[in-house]
Amino acid sequence: MNDAYDVLVIGGGIVGAGVARDAAMRGLRVKLVDRADFASGTSSRSSRLLHGGLRYLAQGRIGLVREASREKMTLAHIAPHLAAPMPFLFPTRRRTEWQRWKLSIGVRIYDLLCGTGNLGRCSTLSVSQMLAMLPGLTSDRLTGGVRYFDGFTNDARLVIDTLRSAVAHGASVASYSRLVEGCREPSHWRCVVVDERAGRAADVLAKNVVNAAGAWASRIPHSRVRLRLTKGVHLVMDRKRLPVPEAVVLAERRRILFVIPWGERVILGTTDTDFAGDLADPTADLSDVAYILDAVNQAFPDLHLGPGDVISTWAGVRPLIAPRHVRSGAPSDISRAHQIHMSRLGWFEVAGGKLTTYRLMAEQTVDRIGEYLKTNLPSSRTSTTPLLEAAPQWSGLLPPPFERDVVAAICAEEWPEHLDDLMCRRTSWHFYHGYDQQMARTAAAWMAGALGWSAERTREELSRYEATYAPTSPSAL
Ligand SMILES: Cc1cc2nc3c(=O)[nH]c(=O)nc-3n(C[C@H](O)[C@H](O)[C@H](O)COP(=O)(O)OP(=O)(O)OC[C@H]3O[C@@H](n4cnc5c(N)ncnc54)[C@H](O)[C@@H]3O)c2cc1C
């Protein structure tokens, strides 16, 4: 069948983007579709960390930590603009499970598991060293702590740059295009994809289909994926209110919370609670906000942080592989391992994992397709080929300057369809600055100029953005 793609990827989050890039780089004809904006699912709602997962090391999941640690180093190599080394201070306290002597050993193993060395070397800190690094930290039961390194990224930018790379290698990508059906024909799959903007359905023919729909994976036709969905929430605050010099790990309760410096802001998160709501719109409830603020206030009791300090929030749904007893165990105990399998001939599913391991998940998925096709596909080159051929316009970790020319470049090269695509996922302006009506109006006018929107369309875009992001409810602080 000549007009059939080799691979149709369902889902333009980080995993789908990675599969599209890997497959295109091996010479396959690839099409990727996403029901909404690229990265609008979990892949723009993470903690933005490239990490092996110190917590999983404590759970004895050494293979998982080694795999993710090596991927962390690979991403730092292929996408240095989206993988900044980030030191973490982890204060330890008496009568908790995180003992200083255990962690001192743990962070050394953590460094070793990176293979060729971590992004920075770990160290053990005394009580006075920890208090000198973190003035305002309560000294209650403090025994000192450790300092270790992970990477800081921008999840949505990682998706966009991965897609740009996929397209540069010949892939075709379409946002706001939802797969609704897939029928097997003798030599290929006939998939029905609805263009959400025009409301029109069209057939896409593909020899192989990859379900990379994240939290939606079990709702895709022919799916055998069983997921346990959990929600995680983040808050953004001005760094002057919580002036940490480096990232901080708070293990005040059973869960671990991070305080992550982000330019003039800090990101606080995250939670981990079972989720059964609307996958497209998980939000931070008042109780989530209170939980995070409470934990930070316990660690820094003089700061008295309150909901009024919160500039913005985001919430995401983790697509975790369901253990055999679906409801058993705390959400944070569920493995972040991934699974790849073929549910029907030529219909693949890739699920679970995390942002850090997406490249490996993609490589293994395309290897499986090659095995099924019984063709000698060239080996994956994604672990050594830089993500972008030329240096990017800006690092991507912090929002770009608020300028018309930037907006024009994004509109030309990065497929934003709506104002919130620009404000939230291409630039992070919304999360960094909070909801700002004047900023939204200016950005909408710039987008209108670049994309030829009418006055009516521009008004509609502002209303759409306001309806979702204006702080009328706790979910959009
Ligand atoms: C709170 C939180 C914090 C996290 N922090 C980290 C972290 O710091 N580091 C880390 O490594 N990992 C982290 N993770 C995990 C990581 O974010 C996810 O594993 C990863 O983003 C999942 O990517 P994905 O591509 O599988 O899913 P998604 O990004 O959700 O992509 C799936 C896509 O499929 C599309 N789709 C769904 N149905 C259809 C359809 N019918 N047709 C077409 N498209 C469809 C959706 O629109 C969506 O864009 C975190 C997760 C959460 C929730």
PDBQT file of the ligand as one rigid body, heavy atoms in Angstrom, charges set to zero:
ROOT
HETATM    1  C1  LIG A 501       2.738  15.886  38.661  1.00  0.00    +0.000 C 
HETATM    2  C2  LIG A 501       3.707  15.147  37.793  1.00  0.00    +0.000 A 
HETATM    3  C3  LIG A 501       5.060  15.371  37.929  1.00  0.00    +0.000 A 
HETATM    4  C4  LIG A 501       5.961  14.683  37.127  1.00  0.00    +0.000 A 
HETATM    5  N1  LIG A 501       7.269  15.000  37.220  1.00  0.00    +0.000 NA
HETATM    6  C5  LIG A 501       8.162  14.360  36.443  1.00  0.00    +0.000 A 
HETATM    7  C6  LIG A 501       9.523  14.745  36.488  1.00  0.00    +0.000 A 
HETATM    8  O1  LIG A 501       9.913  15.689  37.169  1.00  0.00    +0.000 OA
HETATM    9  N2  LIG A 501      10.388  14.032  35.722  1.00  0.00    +0.000 N 
HETATM   10  C7  LIG A 501       9.985  13.001  34.936  1.00  0.00    +0.000 A 
HETATM   11  O2  LIG A 501      10.840  12.373  34.321  1.00  0.00    +0.000 OA
HETATM   12  N3  LIG A 501       8.686  12.658  34.827  1.00  0.00    +0.000 NA
HETATM   13  C8  LIG A 501       7.766  13.324  35.552  1.00  0.00    +0.000 A 
HETATM   14  N4  LIG A 501       6.447  13.022  35.457  1.00  0.00    +0.000 N 
HETATM   15  C9  LIG A 501       6.022  11.991  34.508  1.00  0.00    +0.000 C 
HETATM   16  C10 LIG A 501       5.956  12.539  33.082  1.00  0.00    +0.000 C 
HETATM   17  O3  LIG A 501       5.455  13.846  33.075  1.00  0.00    +0.000 OA
HETATM   18  C11 LIG A 501       5.070  11.628  32.237  1.00  0.00    +0.000 C 
HETATM   19  O4  LIG A 501       5.508  10.291  32.359  1.00  0.00    +0.000 OA
HETATM   20  C12 LIG A 501       5.100  12.001  30.757  1.00  0.00    +0.000 C 
HETATM   21  O5  LIG A 501       4.913  13.379  30.565  1.00  0.00    +0.000 OA
HETATM   22  C13 LIG A 501       4.034  11.222  30.011  1.00  0.00    +0.000 C 
HETATM   23  O6  LIG A 501       4.131  11.540  28.650  1.00  0.00    +0.000 OA
HETATM   24  P1  LIG A 501       3.171  10.874  27.579  1.00  0.00    +0.000 P 
HETATM   25  O7  LIG A 501       3.630  11.318  26.243  1.00  0.00    +0.000 OA
HETATM   26  O8  LIG A 501       3.081   9.428  27.844  1.00  0.00    +0.000 OA
HETATM   27  O9  LIG A 501       1.727  11.439  27.932  1.00  0.00    +0.000 OA
HETATM   28  P2  LIG A 501       1.074  12.845  27.563  1.00  0.00    +0.000 P 
HETATM   29  O10 LIG A 501       2.024  13.958  27.670  1.00  0.00    +0.000 OA
HETATM   30  O11 LIG A 501      -0.170  12.964  28.371  1.00  0.00    +0.000 OA
HETATM   31  O12 LIG A 501       0.727  12.703  26.036  1.00  0.00    +0.000 OA
HETATM   32  C14 LIG A 501      -0.362  11.925  25.578  1.00  0.00    +0.000 C 
HETATM   33  C15 LIG A 501      -1.026  12.701  24.463  1.00  0.00    +0.000 C 
HETATM   34  O13 LIG A 501      -1.983  11.869  23.821  1.00  0.00    +0.000 OA
HETATM   35  C16 LIG A 501      -2.983  12.718  23.319  1.00  0.00    +0.000 C 
HETATM   36  N5  LIG A 501      -4.182  11.932  23.022  1.00  0.00    +0.000 N 
HETATM   37  C17 LIG A 501      -5.010  11.319  23.894  1.00  0.00    +0.000 A 
HETATM   38  N6  LIG A 501      -6.014  10.687  23.238  1.00  0.00    +0.000 NA
HETATM   39  C18 LIG A 501      -5.802  10.919  21.907  1.00  0.00    +0.000 A 
HETATM   40  C19 LIG A 501      -6.508  10.545  20.722  1.00  0.00    +0.000 A 
HETATM   41  N7  LIG A 501      -7.638   9.819  20.767  1.00  0.00    +0.000 N 
HETATM   42  N8  LIG A 501      -6.025  10.956  19.525  1.00  0.00    +0.000 NA
HETATM   43  C20 LIG A 501      -4.896  11.704  19.461  1.00  0.00    +0.000 A 
HETATM   44  N9  LIG A 501      -4.203  12.085  20.567  1.00  0.00    +0.000 NA
HETATM   45  C21 LIG A 501      -4.640  11.692  21.764  1.00  0.00    +0.000 A 
HETATM   46  C22 LIG A 501      -3.191  13.713  24.460  1.00  0.00    +0.000 C 
HETATM   47  O14 LIG A 501      -3.797  14.912  24.023  1.00  0.00    +0.000 OA
HETATM   48  C23 LIG A 501      -1.764  13.926  24.965  1.00  0.00    +0.000 C 
HETATM   49  O15 LIG A 501      -1.165  15.099  24.429  1.00  0.00    +0.000 OA
HETATM   50  C24 LIG A 501       5.507  13.722  36.198  1.00  0.00    +0.000 A 
HETATM   51  C25 LIG A 501       4.145  13.502  36.054  1.00  0.00    +0.000 A 
HETATM   52  C26 LIG A 501       3.249  14.222  36.834  1.00  0.00    +0.000 A 
HETATM   53  C27 LIG A 501       1.792  14.023  36.657  1.00  0.00    +0.000 C 
ENDROOT
TORSDOF 0
